Amino acid sequence: MQDFVVDGESRAWSIGFDATKRDGVLVTVGVLVNRTQEARLLERLYVALSDDGYRPFRTKSRDLSLPPRKLRGVLLRCAGKVGICVHRDYVTLSYAEATHSAILLDELGVPTTDAVVIMDGDESRADLLYHAASGIEVVPPPVVNCARAELYYPHLLLADFVAGAVAGQIRSDSTVVSGVSPGGSVVSVKDTTGSSHAGRWDRGYAAAARSEGETPRPAFEQRYADSLRERVSCWFRGQFGNRDSLPPTSDGIAPVVGRLEAVDCEAVATWLSEQ
């Protein structure tokens, strides 16, 4: 997998965020991986979830109803770092996601010089993260946006799966969050509803709501991928989805399959070679 190129600089790491809101419970999940770890996460997702109907670069989180045991297994074996933030109150999803994302950038120690932040959706999601980060004095790496990001990047799909699962569990049992602690790849779990996090939460949320701080526009390559093969090509090259962009210049699978085999991702490489 090729490094991301943002503002003309190569970056090997990325963190993807996704948030889910259900009946006054909002959960945001961030997954930090390098490009090789992305490939290995893709392999783990395929091996663990293909029997449930998961198909790489085609399946969205809403397409599957996963047993919590299986999802937990994939999460704990993720080679990167995972952070989870919970807020139990009626708040605006976009502002809350941005605030949680800024907090998790700090909690996970995301590097500013060799990483990129991927936000699902249009550039307004990137702007909100910059705003929230300015409110809690966090300097984020370049923030990019990717339409339908969970179809392009496996760690965005994992973030979406986990956010939905945690929100569903808390909605059923409000004591669940107090029993969740870091372990394995999960290095940070924060409930921002409590007074111990009120300062960062209040400042970040207010900054997002008021559009405070600067919103840089980093340069990065966007493409419109209409097929599985085109999304695979975009993922391999570190490109980001945008409906108004041109399709990728190639939808060849062979280089991707070869690279996956080289990092011992045999199962998903075999599946992709048949597409």
C-alpha positions in Angstrom: 0.0 0.0 0.0 1.4 3.4 -1.0 1.8 6.2 1.5 -0.7 9.0 1.6 0.5 12.2 0.0 -0.9 15.3 1.6 0.5 18.8 0.8 3.2 17.1 -1.2 4.5 15.0 1.8 4.3 11.3 2.3 2.5 10.1 5.4 2.4 6.4 6.5 -0.2 6.7 9.2 -3.9 7.6 9.4 -6.6 7.8 12.0 -10.2 7.4 10.9 -13.2 8.4 13.0 -16.9 7.5 13.0 -19.7 8.3 15.4 -23.1 6.8 16.1 -26.0 8.5 18.0 -28.8 6.4 19.5 -31.5 7.7 21.9 -29.3 10.2 23.7 -26.1 8.0 23.6 -23.3 9.2 21.3 -20.2 7.1 20.7 -17.2 8.1 18.7 -14.4 5.7 17.8 -11.0 6.5 16.4 -8.7 3.8 14.8 -5.0 4.7 14.2 -3.1 2.5 11.9 -0.2 2.6 9.4 -0.7 1.3 5.9 0.6 -2.2 6.5 -1.6 -2.5 9.6 -4.6 -1.4 7.4 -3.9 -4.4 5.2 -3.7 -6.8 8.1 -6.9 -5.4 9.5 -8.6 -6.0 6.1 -7.4 -9.6 6.3 -8.7 -10.0 9.9 -12.1 -8.5 8.9 -12.4 -10.9 5.9 -11.3 -14.0 7.8 -13.5 -13.3 10.8 -16.6 -11.9 9.1 -16.9 -13.4 5.6 -19.2 -16.1 6.9 -21.5 -13.3 8.1 -21.6 -11.7 4.7 -18.7 -9.2 4.9 -17.2 -8.4 1.5 -14.2 -6.0 1.4 -14.8 -2.6 -0.2 -18.5 -3.5 -0.7 -20.0 -4.0 2.7 -21.2 -1.1 4.9 -21.8 -1.5 8.6 -25.5 -1.3 8.3 -25.4 -4.4 6.0 -24.4 -6.7 8.8 -25.7 -7.7 12.2 -22.6 -9.0 13.9 -22.4 -11.1 17.1 -20.6 -8.9 19.7 -18.1 -11.7 20.4 -16.9 -11.7 16.8 -16.6 -7.9 16.6 -14.7 -7.8 19.9 -12.3 -10.4 18.6 -11.4 -8.3 15.5 -11.2 -5.2 17.7 -8.8 -6.7 20.2 -6.5 -8.1 17.5 -6.3 -4.8 15.5 -2.6 -4.0 15.2 -3.2 -0.3 15.6 -4.5 1.9 18.4 -8.2 2.4 19.1 -9.9 5.1 21.2 -13.6 5.3 22.3 -15.5 8.3 23.6 -19.0 8.2 25.0 -21.4 11.1 25.7 -24.8 10.5 27.3 -26.9 13.5 26.5 -28.9 15.0 23.7 -26.2 16.8 21.6 -25.6 17.6 17.9 -23.9 14.7 16.3 -21.5 16.6 14.1 -20.3 18.9 16.9 -20.0 16.0 19.3 -18.1 13.8 16.8 -15.6 16.6 16.1 -15.1 17.2 19.8 -14.5 13.5 20.6 -12.2 13.2 17.6 -10.1 16.1 18.8 -9.9 14.6 22.3 -8.9 11.2 20.8 -6.1 12.8 18.7 -4.6 13.9 22.0 -5.4 10.6 23.9 -3.8 8.4 21.2 -0.8 10.6 20.7 -1.4 10.9 16.9 1.8 12.2 15.3 1.4 15.5 13.4 4.3 14.9 11.0 3.6 11.4 9.6 -0.2 11.0 9.8 -3.4 12.2 8.2 -6.9 12.3 9.7 -9.7 10.8 7.6 -13.2 12.1 8.3 -16.2 10.5 6.6 -18.3 12.9 4.5 -17.7 16.3 2.9 -15.2 18.9 3.9 -17.5 20.4 6.5 -16.6 17.4 8.7 -12.9 18.3 8.4 -13.7 21.9 9.2 -15.6 21.0 12.4 -12.6 18.9 13.6 -10.3 21.9 13.1 -12.7 24.1 15.1 -13.1 21.6 18.0 -9.3 21.0 18.1 -8.7 24.8 18.4 -11.0 24.9 21.4 -8.9 22.3 23.4 -5.5 23.5 22.0 -4.8 20.3 20.0 -2.9 20.6 16.8 -4.2 17.9 14.4 -2.4 16.4 11.4 -3.8 17.4 8.1 -7.5 16.5 8.0 -9.0 15.1 4.8 -12.6 14.1 3.9 -13.7 11.0 2.1 -17.2 10.3 1.0 -18.4 6.8 2.0 -15.1 6.3 3.7 -16.1 2.9 5.2 -16.1 1.5 1.7 -12.6 2.7 1.0 -10.7 2.2 4.3 -11.1 -0.8 6.6 -10.3 1.1 9.8 -13.2 3.5 9.0 -15.5 0.5 8.7 -14.2 -0.9 12.0 -14.8 2.4 13.7 -18.3 2.4 12.4 -18.9 -1.2 13.6 -17.6 -0.5 17.0 -19.4 2.8 17.5 -22.7 1.2 16.6 -22.1 -1.8 18.8 -21.1 0.2 21.9 -24.0 2.6 21.5 -26.4 -0.3 21.3 -25.0 -1.9 24.4 -25.1 1.3 26.4 -28.7 2.0 25.3 -29.7 -1.5 26.6 -27.6 -1.1 29.8 -26.4 2.3 30.9 -23.8 0.8 33.3 -21.9 -0.8 30.4 -19.6 2.2 29.8 -18.3 2.1 33.5 -17.2 -1.5 33.0 -15.3 -0.8 29.7 -11.6 -0.4 30.2 -8.6 -0.2 27.9 -7.1 -3.5 26.7 -5.5 -4.9 23.6 -5.6 -2.4 20.9 -8.1 -0.2 22.9 -5.9 2.3 24.6 -8.4 4.9 25.6 -12.0 4.9 26.8 -13.5 8.2 27.9 -17.0 9.1 29.1 -17.2 12.9 28.4 -20.5 13.2 30.2 -18.8 13.3 33.6 -17.4 16.4 35.3 -13.8 15.1 35.0 -13.9 15.8 31.2 -16.3 18.7 31.2 -13.6 21.3 30.5 -12.3 19.8 27.3 -15.8 18.7 26.2 -17.3 22.1 26.8 -14.5 24.0 25.1 -14.3 21.7 22.1 -18.0 21.5 21.6 -18.4 25.3 21.9 -15.6 25.9 19.4 -17.2 23.5 16.9 -20.6 25.1 17.3 -19.2 28.6 16.9 -16.8 27.8 14.0 -13.8 29.1 15.9 -10.2 28.7 14.7 -8.7 28.3 11.3 -9.7 25.7 8.8 -6.7 24.8 6.6 -7.2 23.2 3.2 -4.5 20.6 2.7 -4.0 19.3 -0.8 -4.8 15.6 -1.4 -6.0 13.5 -4.2 -9.7 12.6 -4.5 -11.3 10.2 -6.9 -14.8 8.9 -7.6 -14.9 5.1 -7.4 -18.1 3.5 -8.7 -17.0 -0.1 -8.5 -15.2 -2.4 -6.1 -12.1 -2.6 -8.3 -11.9 1.2 -8.4 -12.3 1.5 -4.6 -9.5 -1.1 -4.2 -7.3 1.1 -6.5 -8.1 4.2 -4.5 -7.3 2.4 -1.2 -4.0 1.1 -2.5 -2.9 4.5 -3.7 -4.1 6.4 -0.6 -6.8 8.4 -2.5 -10.1 9.6 -1.1 -13.6 9.4 -2.4 -15.4 12.4 -3.9 -18.5 12.2 -6.2 -17.3 15.3 -8.1 -13.9 13.9 -9.0 -12.7 11.8 -11.9 -12.4 8.0 -11.5 -9.0 6.4 -10.7 -6.7 6.1 -13.7 -6.5 2.3 -13.2 -8.7 -0.4 -11.6 -6.0 -3.1 -11.9 -6.1 -5.6 -9.0 -2.7 -7.4 -9.6 -0.5 -4.8 -7.7 -2.8 -4.8 -4.7 -3.0 -8.6 -4.6 0.8 -8.8 -4.8 1.3 -6.4 -2.0 -1.3 -8.1 0.2 0.5 -11.5 -0.3 3.8 -9.8 0.6 2.5 -8.9 4.0 0.9 -12.3 4.6 -2.7 -11.3 3.9 -3.3 -14.5 1.8 -7.1 -14.9 2.3 -8.2 -11.5 1.3 -5.6 -11.5 -1.5 -7.1 -14.7 -3.0 -10.6 -13.2 -2.7 -9.6 -10.0 -4.5 -7.9 -11.9 -7.3 -11.2 -13.5 -8.1 -13.1 -10.2 -8.4 
